[in-house]
Amino acid sequence: MFRAKVVDIEQRAENLVVTLKADRSWKGEIPSQVIVHTALHEASCGFGFEEGKEYLVYATNEKGQQWETSLCSRTSEITNAEEDLSFLGTGTEMKDGQTEKDPADAGQEDEPDHVSNKNESSTPARLYAASGILIAGVLVALIIILLRRNRNVP
């Protein structure tokens, strides 16, 4: 999570590549210049950034790949983020001079900064838990069906 001003928007295929100048963060260390990808259209959950406006950005950078955000995140124009800012507190002021290269560009020599995401390691665990619940539900349904059939047999 960081507060940033849009300095450039570039369209690439079905994505918008948005360059932001960040001045404050709330989770981990991020560079002062951040390149965020979002879908091109709102119908594809793309967030409608506007050049020159300031935003509170909720973006993910899982496994050191490119930063991404969507319409479904809590990203919003800073003037509409009062409730979030009140909850988050003051955050950390950004250091000048830090920049980030877009990993989508050729070379990728420098590994981009990575904000740790507590949900990264729990994603497989959630998948296993959901699968287990689904299997348990199917087993319960089968047992009920078998018990009902046994009652009807003389």
trRosetta pair geometry for C-beta under 8 A, 3 or more apart (Angstrom, degrees):
i j d omega theta_ij theta_ji phi_ij phi_ji
1 25 6.7 131 88 -162 58 64
1 26 4.2 -24 84 52 113 111
1 27 5.0 80 24 9 86 108
1 56 6.9 3 -170 177 95 88
1 57 6.9 167 -148 84 47 54
1 58 5.5 -11 -100 -100 83 67
1 59 8.0 154 -88 23 35 65
1 88 6.9 -133 124 -123 147 144
1 91 7.9 -120 105 -112 101 127
2 20 8.0 135 101 117 117 136
2 22 4.6 -11 157 -141 135 127
2 24 6.4 164 -157 90 70 51
2 25 4.2 -27 -100 -103 96 76
2 26 6.9 -164 -79 12 46 74
2 27 8.0 -108 -49 40 75 76
2 30 5.5 -82 -60 51 149 149
2 34 6.9 118 72 -9 150 158
2 56 7.7 -180 94 -154 28 52
2 57 5.5 -16 64 57 74 99
2 59 7.6 -36 28 24 98 107
2 91 8.0 132 -121 -168 55 146
2 94 7.8 59 -154 -67 121 120
3 22 6.7 118 77 -151 46 72
3 23 6.0 -48 91 58 97 82
3 24 4.4 16 36 56 111 101
3 25 7.7 -142 17 -72 67 38
3 54 6.7 20 178 176 90 104
3 55 7.3 -177 -148 92 54 41
3 56 5.6 -28 -97 -100 75 64
3 57 7.4 158 -100 12 22 81
3 78 6.4 62 -146 -102 105 119
3 91 7.4 149 -2 62 109 167
4 20 3.6 61 141 162 137 121
4 21 5.8 162 -160 75 89 36
4 22 4.0 -47 -87 -89 108 62
4 23 6.8 151 -100 6 53 70
4 34 6.3 -87 -99 39 165 117
4 54 6.9 -173 101 -148 28 70
4 55 6.2 -18 64 59 72 82
4 57 5.7 -17 29 -1 110 128
5 20 6.5 151 70 -158 32 76
5 21 5.1 -16 57 56 89 94
5 23 7.6 33 -5 -12 95 111
5 52 7.2 -18 -178 -164 101 25
5 53 7.1 -170 -145 103 70 25
5 54 4.6 -37 -91 -94 77 78
5 55 7.7 144 -98 14 30 70
6 9 6.4 10 180 -51 124 98
6 18 5.9 -56 -129 -170 103 108
6 19 7.4 102 -159 76 60 53
6 20 5.6 -44 -95 -100 48 78
6 49 5.1 145 -92 172 146 115
6 50 6.5 157 49 88 152 36
6 51 5.0 -123 116 -118 114 39
6 52 6.4 -34 73 11 92 26
6 53 5.8 20 22 54 113 67
6 54 7.8 -152 2 -84 72 31
6 55 7.0 52 -38 -2 95 114
7 19 5.1 -60 67 104 93 99
7 20 6.7 146 9 -120 85 23
7 21 5.3 69 -33 -21 125 102
7 33 7.9 -50 32 -132 141 97
7 51 7.2 34 -173 -148 10 87
8 18 7.3 165 89 -156 57 44
8 19 4.1 19 52 41 98 118
8 51 6.9 27 -106 -116 20 112
9 16 5.9 -17 -166 -172 97 111
9 17 7.5 147 -159 76 46 50
9 18 5.3 -8 -107 -107 76 76
9 19 7.6 -141 -66 22 37 72
9 49 6.0 176 -95 94 125 113
9 50 7.9 -54 -33 -136 148 20
9 51 5.5 -117 -2 -62 108 97
10 16 7.2 141 73 -163 42 59
10 17 4.6 -23 67 63 96 101
10 18 7.9 -171 26 -74 66 34
10 19 7.7 45 -1 -15 103 99
11 15 7.6 157 -156 88 53 46
11 16 5.9 -37 -101 -105 61 65
11 17 7.6 178 -91 17 12 80
11 40 6.6 56 -140 -119 100 108
12 15 5.3 -17 71 68 86 93
12 16 7.7 139 26 -114 73 17
12 17 5.4 37 3 -18 119 116
12 104 7.4 120 114 135 166 151
13 40 8.0 -130 109 -47 51 127
14 39 6.6 -24 146 -150 90 74
14 40 5.1 -110 -174 -6 50 120
14 44 7.1 -73 170 129 111 175
15 37 5.1 -12 -176 -164 134 101
15 38 6.7 142 -158 73 81 32
15 39 6.3 -71 -110 -115 62 30
15 40 6.0 -108 -87 -50 11 80
15 46 7.8 177 -135 -111 50 119
16 37 7.2 152 78 -154 51 51
16 38 5.2 -16 57 64 100 85
16 39 7.4 25 11 101 87 19
16 40 5.7 129 -36 -106 84 52
16 46 6.3 99 9 -164 113 125
16 49 6.9 -178 128 36 144 110
17 35 6.2 -3 -177 -174 93 102
17 36 7.7 156 -158 78 47 40
17 37 5.8 -20 -103 -99 66 74
17 102 6.6 21 -162 -128 130 148
17 104 7.3 -117 -105 48 132 145
18 35 7.2 153 78 -157 45 52
18 36 4.8 -25 65 65 100 90
18 37 7.6 172 19 -86 79 23
18 38 6.6 12 -3 11 121 107
18 49 4.8 60 -117 50 148 165
19 33 6.6 -7 -171 -172 95 98
19 34 7.6 157 -155 82 48 42
19 35 5.5 -21 -99 -101 68 75
20 33 7.2 159 82 -155 47 50
20 34 4.9 -19 63 63 99 90
20 35 7.7 173 19 -86 74 26
20 36 6.2 18 -1 2 120 114
20 55 7.4 -76 -126 48 137 109
20 57 6.7 78 131 -31 179 156
21 32 6.4 6 -160 156 69 83
21 33 5.9 -24 -104 -99 61 69
22 25 6.5 35 166 -61 132 93
22 30 6.0 0 76 102 169 118
22 31 7.3 116 38 98 124 49
22 32 5.5 -146 61 -151 81 41
22 33 7.3 -163 14 -77 84 17
22 34 5.3 49 -27 -5 120 116
22 57 7.9 -90 -100 36 105 128
22 94 5.3 134 112 -71 88 154
23 32 7.3 44 -85 -145 46 91
23 93 6.9 -28 165 -150 70 70
23 94 5.2 -124 -146 22 27 118
24 90 7.9 -109 -156 163 131 58
24 91 4.6 87 170 99 104 137
24 92 6.7 152 -158 74 64 41
24 93 5.9 -36 -101 -105 76 45
24 94 6.3 -108 -62 -21 27 89
25 28 6.9 -76 153 75 135 55
25 29 7.0 128 76 -127 158 29
25 30 5.1 154 -95 25 147 106
25 91 5.8 175 83 -178 27 116
25 92 5.3 -25 63 61 80 96
25 94 6.4 90 -13 -75 97 88
26 88 4.9 -53 -117 -168 151 124
26 89 7.7 130 -125 59 110 81
26 91 4.4 -73 -79 -111 74 104
26 92 7.3 163 -88 13 31 81
27 115 5.7 71 116 -172 94 124
27 116 7.9 -123 165 61 96 70
28 113 7.9 156 145 153 115 107
28 114 7.5 -82 179 116 151 47
28 115 3.6 164 60 -135 151 78
28 116 5.6 160 -83 21 129 73
29 92 7.9 -64 -100 98 66 149
29 113 6.2 -99 104 -171 86 136
29 115 7.5 -170 53 -95 39 76
30 34 5.9 1 164 -81 121 126
30 94 7.5 -53 77 -113 80 110
30 100 7.8 -45 -179 -40 76 140
30 113 5.8 160 -129 99 44 137
30 115 6.1 -15 -70 -62 98 113
31 34 6.0 153 69 -73 87 71
31 98 4.1 -145 -142 136 75 102
31 99 5.5 84 172 -152 136 9
31 100 4.1 171 36 -38 150 98
31 112 7.9 -91 -8 -159 125 84
31 113 5.6 163 -31 10 88 136
32 94 4.6 125 -100 154 86 133
32 95 6.6 -118 -49 78 113 51
32 96 6.1 29 -53 -124 167 33
32 97 6.9 83 20 41 138 28
32 98 4.7 119 2 61 87 84
32 99 6.8 -46 59 -76 81 53
33 98 7.3 -168 19 105 74 61
33 99 4.2 3 44 -128 121 77
33 100 5.9 -158 91 24 77 75
34 57 7.7 -178 92 84 146 157
34 59 7.4 153 158 52 138 159
34 67 5.9 15 177 9 104 168
34 100 5.8 32 -111 34 47 135
35 66 7.2 -64 103 -152 99 95
35 67 6.4 147 87 37 53 113
35 100 6.1 -139 9 95 91 105
35 101 7.7 -26 8 154 139 21
35 102 4.3 -76 108 -88 166 90
36 57 6.6 -115 -75 -166 163 144
36 59 5.3 -101 -123 -111 119 148
36 67 4.5 -67 -106 108 66 114
36 68 6.8 139 -166 -105 75 18
36 69 5.5 4 -180 6 127 107
37 66 5.2 39 -1 137 126 130
37 67 6.6 146 14 84 74 59
37 68 5.1 -33 69 -101 90 75
37 69 7.9 154 75 23 44 63
37 104 7.3 99 -70 -33 135 140
38 45 8.0 -123 -171 117 88 70
38 46 4.7 111 142 -149 96 72
38 47 4.6 -83 -153 31 159 85
38 49 7.1 135 32 -11 144 109
38 68 6.8 134 -82 -159 54 66
38 69 5.4 -34 -83 72 108 74
38 70 6.1 161 -139 -93 93 47
38 71 8.0 106 -169 -35 122 67
39 44 3.7 -138 165 109 146 109
39 45 5.4 84 24 71 139 66
39 46 3.3 -118 83 -66 75 90
39 70 6.7 39 7 -122 102 90
39 71 7.9 -57 47 -10 111 99
40 44 6.5 41 49 48 69 136
40 46 5.4 -116 62 -69 17 164
41 44 4.9 84 65 15 84 97
41 46 5.2 113 62 26 21 129
42 45 7.3 32 -169 -99 40 12
42 46 5.7 -92 -73 61 33 79
42 47 8.0 69 -103 -102 73 20
42 48 6.2 -17 -69 -46 105 107
42 71 5.7 87 -145 -76 74 152
43 46 8.0 5 43 20 48 95
45 70 4.3 5 149 -170 108 116
45 71 4.6 -140 -160 32 57 100
45 72 5.5 -23 -149 -13 119 101
46 70 7.0 -72 -99 -138 22 67
46 71 6.3 34 70 -33 23 104
47 69 5.4 -23 2 114 143 104
47 70 6.0 169 -37 -170 96 18
47 71 5.2 173 -82 -72 64 57
47 73 7.2 -42 -66 44 133 103
47 75 5.4 -8 -129 88 157 137
48 71 7.7 42 -9 -94 78 101
49 53 7.3 -169 -169 62 67 110
49 55 6.9 -71 -119 -34 92 151
50 53 4.6 53 75 5 95 128
53 77 5.8 -48 165 -129 128 104
53 78 7.8 -173 166 12 82 93
54 77 7.2 86 80 -163 55 68
54 78 4.3 -14 108 -5 99 135
55 75 6.1 20 171 -174 124 90
55 76 6.6 175 -152 94 85 27
55 77 5.7 -65 -101 -109 74 37
55 78 5.9 -139 -104 -41 16 77
55 81 7.8 107 -166 -30 50 142
56 74 7.5 -40 109 122 109 91
56 75 6.8 -171 93 -141 62 48
56 76 5.8 2 52 57 96 74
56 78 5.7 116 -30 -101 82 65
56 81 4.0 129 8 -141 137 167
56 84 5.8 154 128 93 162 138
56 85 6.6 -132 -85 -63 146 91
57 69 6.0 -93 -165 -73 92 157
57 75 5.1 16 -131 -121 51 105
58 69 6.3 123 81 -128 58 110
58 73 4.2 -163 83 168 112 119
58 74 4.7 71 -11 53 148 82
58 75 5.0 -131 31 -55 79 74
59 67 4.6 28 155 -178 136 102
59 68 6.2 154 -160 71 87 29
59 69 4.3 -68 -98 -59 80 100
59 73 7.4 48 -79 -175 40 174
59 75 7.3 55 -56 -76 73 125
60 67 7.1 156 78 -151 35 56
60 68 5.6 -24 59 60 85 86
60 69 7.5 146 11 -80 69 55
60 117 6.3 33 -140 -88 93 149
61 64 6.8 22 153 -113 94 21
61 65 6.6 -173 -168 65 58 57
61 66 7.2 -110 -127 129 77 20
61 67 4.8 -29 -81 -92 97 69
61 68 7.6 153 -79 14 48 69
61 112 6.8 -115 -168 112 131 125
61 113 7.6 27 130 97 163 64
61 114 5.7 -158 114 -132 116 59
61 115 5.5 96 42 28 116 89
61 117 7.8 173 56 -37 61 119
62 65 6.1 -4 74 32 65 106
62 117 6.1 -48 -96 25 78 149
62 120 5.9 161 -135 -108 96 108
63 114 7.8 -52 169 -130 8 131
63 120 7.4 150 -49 -147 74 130
64 103 7.8 128 144 -82 73 153
64 111 5.5 -24 -167 -173 137 101
64 112 5.8 152 -167 59 75 83
64 114 4.8 -55 -85 -80 74 121
65 103 6.1 -142 -163 79 49 159
65 112 7.9 0 132 44 7 128
66 102 6.8 24 -119 -164 110 72
66 103 4.9 -140 -68 49 80 109
66 104 5.7 19 -75 -38 143 95
66 112 7.6 92 -101 12 40 162
67 112 7.8 -127 -35 152 88 153
69 73 5.1 -85 -161 29 84 151
69 75 4.9 62 178 -38 137 151
70 73 5.3 116 56 -11 67 94
70 75 7.8 146 61 20 31 125
74 84 6.3 140 154 -95 130 144
76 80 4.6 -101 160 87 124 109
76 81 4.8 159 80 -69 110 94
76 84 7.5 143 39 9 121 143
77 80 5.0 71 64 16 84 104
77 81 7.1 -159 91 -20 39 98
78 81 5.4 -62 -143 30 36 119
78 85 7.9 56 -159 -54 78 136
79 82 7.9 -7 178 -39 34 92
81 84 4.7 -51 -172 46 86 115
81 85 5.4 89 125 -27 92 100
82 85 5.8 -59 -143 40 29 110
82 86 6.1 32 158 -23 65 107
83 86 5.8 -54 -149 33 28 113
83 87 6.6 23 154 -15 62 108
84 87 5.8 -61 -151 39 32 109
84 88 6.0 24 156 -18 69 113
85 88 5.7 -57 -137 41 30 109
88 91 6.2 13 142 -58 113 98
94 98 7.2 -124 178 44 99 119
95 98 5.5 72 83 -13 96 118
98 113 7.9 27 173 -34 126 145
100 112 5.3 54 -159 -136 113 99
100 113 6.3 -91 -98 16 120 97
101 105 6.3 -97 170 51 99 127
101 107 7.5 -61 157 85 152 119
101 108 7.6 -173 107 -109 125 43
101 110 5.8 110 22 58 125 114
101 112 7.0 -131 59 -82 69 92
102 105 4.7 90 79 -10 94 104
103 108 5.3 52 -147 -115 72 106
103 112 5.7 -84 -50 -20 110 126
105 108 7.4 160 80 -58 65 71
108 111 7.9 44 171 -90 82 49
111 114 7.7 -27 148 -33 103 106
116 120 7.5 -106 -171 10 62 132
117 120 4.4 102 81 -34 99 101
118 121 7.7 -63 -178 34 40 92
118 122 7.1 15 143 0 68 122
119 122 5.3 -76 -148 52 47 107
119 123 6.3 71 155 -54 79 84
120 123 6.4 -42 -167 -7 26 111
121 124 7.6 -49 -179 29 44 96
121 125 7.5 35 135 -6 66 115
122 125 4.9 -60 -156 46 58 118
122 126 5.9 65 145 -28 82 98
123 126 5.7 -52 -148 32 31 112
123 127 6.6 32 153 -19 63 104
124 127 5.4 -53 -149 35 37 114
124 128 6.3 36 153 -18 68 103
125 128 5.7 -53 -148 38 32 110
125 129 6.2 33 153 -20 65 107
126 129 5.6 -54 -145 38 31 112
126 130 6.2 30 157 -18 66 106
127 130 5.9 -54 -146 37 28 109
127 131 6.3 29 154 -19 63 108
128 131 5.6 -55 -146 38 31 112
128 132 6.2 33 154 -21 65 106
129 132 5.7 -53 -148 35 30 113
129 133 6.5 30 155 -18 64 105
130 133 5.8 -53 -148 36 32 110
130 134 6.4 33 152 -19 64 106
131 134 5.7 -56 -149 37 31 112
131 135 6.3 29 154 -17 66 107
132 135 5.8 -55 -145 38 30 109
132 136 6.2 31 155 -19 65 107
133 136 5.7 -54 -146 37 30 112
133 137 6.3 34 153 -22 63 106
134 137 5.7 -55 -151 34 30 113
134 138 6.6 29 153 -17 64 104
135 138 5.8 -53 -149 36 33 110
135 139 6.4 33 152 -19 65 106
136 139 5.7 -55 -148 37 32 112
136 140 6.4 34 154 -20 65 104
137 140 5.8 -52 -148 35 31 111
137 141 6.4 31 153 -18 64 106
138 141 5.7 -55 -150 37 32 113
138 142 6.4 33 152 -19 65 105
139 142 5.7 -54 -148 36 32 112
139 143 6.4 33 154 -19 65 104
140 143 5.8 -53 -149 35 31 112
140 144 6.5 32 153 -19 64 105
141 144 5.8 -55 -150 35 31 112
141 145 6.4 32 153 -19 65 105
142 145 5.7 -54 -148 36 32 111
142 146 6.3 29 156 -17 66 107
143 146 5.8 -57 -146 39 30 109
143 147 6.2 30 156 -19 65 108
144 147 5.8 -55 -145 37 29 110
144 148 6.4 28 156 -18 64 107
145 148 5.9 -59 -151 37 29 110
145 149 6.4 28 153 -19 64 107
146 149 5.7 -53 -147 35 32 112
146 150 6.4 33 154 -20 65 107
147 150 5.7 -54 -147 36 31 112
147 151 6.7 35 154 -22 63 103
148 151 5.8 -51 -152 30 33 113
148 152 6.8 27 154 -15 64 107
149 152 6.0 -63 -155 37 33 108
149 153 6.8 34 150 -27 66 104
150 153 5.9 -50 -148 25 36 112
